[in-house]
Amino acid sequence: MSTHRHDWHTFEGYDGGAHHCRKCDRHHQGPTPEAHDCPVSDAEHNAVAWLGQAGLYRTRFDAVRNCEQAVTPVSAAELFQLASKQVATQLKKERKRA
Ligand SMILES: [Zn+2]
């Protein structure tokens, strides 16, 4: 059981409105449901990349296709940190070579 909230987007409907969760893509008819049972966490929804054993992936689907067992959602800020670490390591290596 997860405790993530759905990110409901409400449309005008015949019966109290129609809701669509932008995170898990679920549809709901009637009053806005209160249940926090969205299978997609905010971190996953906001992920710009996914980190697995073998490296970074653009989408979770790419990671699964590469037989990754467990992938972690990477936010834009985290991706930036990873990238700057990568650049720092690269520069150090090149300085040693020179
Ligand atoms: Zn949802």
Boltz pocket constraint, residues with backbone or C-beta under 6 A from the ligand:
constraints:
  - pocket:
      binder: B
      contacts: [[A, 5], [A, 6], [A, 7], [A, 21], [A, 22], [A, 23], [A, 24], [A, 25], [A, 26], [A, 37], [A, 38], [A, 39], [A, 40]]
      max_distance: 6.0
